[in-house]
Amino acid sequence: MPPVYQGMAMRAEGTPVLNVEPNAPPEAANSRLDLVQQLNREHFKSRSDQLELEARIASFELAARMQLAATEALDLSKESTETHALYQTGDKDAGIHGRQCLLDHHKFGFSLWIAGGAVKRGLTHGNTDDFGYESVEKPVTIADFHATILHLLGLDYKKLSFHHDTRDEKLTDVHEANVIREILA
């Protein structure tokens, strides 16, 4: 997938995501968002037949809300004492890894949870090393995961493409992808 649709890396030390913290109190940011939403609605009133404009406005507003929520969602100081102890965030040697586990995953080994949509119940597929760094059992690529999700949606990932810049691209990128049949119900 193009970078615009890919995940965002987070740092285990310092600010988890650069350039996302608002430079004003949350009340000011919320007021600014409310004002922009009001202006967008006024602008859209005389152009209500332009569905692309409505979609673009909704997309920008969602991005703004996500940015406002990200700072709070990534604030590990709000985690309980028990959670910090469990992840050893205060430990000099293990702390970075503990904070990273609370914030992110690694590109060579990742965990996710899916349910419904013809996926087997209670199944664990694969395993990572003791550090969660790398897949050591039944590795799955991002392309495999995308192919599986598309399959579950009833789409043939081998035929599905979109035009980007000057060429057609697949949602599974240029990598060979396989549906993860073991997880299918």
N, C-alpha and C positions, 0 to 999 in steps of 0.2 A: 504494500500500500504506500502511497505517497506520504512523505513526512507529515503533512497536515493532518493525517488520520492516525498517526502513530502515538504511542504513549510518551509520557514526559519523564525524563530522569529526575530523581530527587537526590539531594546531597544528605549524607548522614551527619555532617558537621555544619555548624552555622545555619544560615537561612536555607531551608530545604529546597526552595525554588527561587532563583534569582529574579529580581525585578517584579515580584508579585505583591509585595507588601505595600499597602496604600500609604501615601505620604500625608494623610490627613486622618482625623478621627473617624471611626466607622459611621457616626451619624452624618458627617459631611459627605462621605462616599455614598451612603444610602440616599441622601437628599439629591446629590448630583445624578444618581441613577434614576430617581423618580422624575427629575426634571427632564432628562433625556428621553425617558419613556413617554412623557407627556408631549414633548416636541415631536417625537416619532409618530405618535397617534394623530396629532394635528396634521402632520405632513401626509400621512396615509389616507386621511378622510377624503381628500379630493382625488386620490389615486387608488381607490379600493378595488379596482379591477386588476391591479398589478400584483398578482399573487407572489411573484418573485421578490418584490419589495417587502411584502409582509413576511415572507420567509427569512429574508436578510435581516430585517428588524428583529425578529424573534431570535435568530442566531446570535446577533450582537448582544441582545439583552441577556441571553443565557450565558454567554461568555463573561459578561460583566458580573452577573450574580455568582458564577463559579469563581471568579477572581476574588470577589469579596469573601466568599466562603472558604477559599483555600487557606488563607492565613490562619483562620481559627481551626480548621480541620487538621492542619499540620503542626499545631502547637502542642508539642509533647509535654509541656508543663502542666497541661490539664489532665494527663493520664494519672491514674491512681498510684499510690505508693506500691501496691501489690504488683501492678503492671510493670513499673520501673524495676522492681526487684526481680520479677520473672525474666525480663529481657536484659537485666544487668546493665542498665544504661549509665549507672554511676561508676561502674568498674573501669579502671584506666585502660586495661587491655581489651576487654570484651565490649566496652560501651559503644564504640562506633558500630560494631556489628549489630548490637541490640537495637540501636536507633535506626539502623538501615532496615532491619526486619520490621520495625513498626511503620516505616515510611515507604518501603520500596521492595523490589525483588531484583534479582540479578539476571542479566540477559542470557546466561548459560543454564539457568535453572529457575523456574518460576512455578508458582502455585496459583490456582484459581479455582473457583467453585461455580459450578453450573447446575441447573436443575430444570426439570420439565423438558418439553420439546423433544421427547423420544430419547432421553439420556438415561442410562441405567441408574438406579437408586443405590446410594451407599457405596459407590465404587471409588477406589483410589487407583489411579493409573500412573505408574512410574514412581521414581524416588530420586531425591537429590543426595549429595554427599552430606556429611554431618554439619557442614557450614551453610548449606543451602546455596552453595556457589554454582554447582554444576550438576546436571542430570546424570545419574549413574545407572538408571534402569528405565527402559522403554522411553528413550528421549523423543520429544515431540518438538517440531519446529513451529514457529509462529505461522508459517505458511500452512502447515498441517492443521493447526488450530483454526485458521481462517477458512480453510477448505471444509472442515468439519461443521463449523457454524453455518456456512453457506449451504451445505448438504442438508442440515437440519431445517433450514428455511425453505427447502425444496428447490434450491438453485444448483445448477450444474456449474461448479467453479471452473471447469475446463473451458466452458463456452462463454462465461460471463466476463465482459471486459468493459472498460470505460476509456474515453478519449482524453488524453492528458498531453498537453503541449502538442506535439506533432505526431503522436503515435497512440495506438491502442494498448492499454495495459491491463493485466489481470489483477483481480483483488488479492491474489496469492503472490503477487510480484513475479519475478522471473524464476523463482525457485521451484523445483519439483515439489509438488504437494500431494499428500495422501490423506483421505478421510480416516480418522482414528476410529475404526469400526468396533474396536473392543469396548468403547464407551457407549455405543448405541444400544438402545433397548430393543 
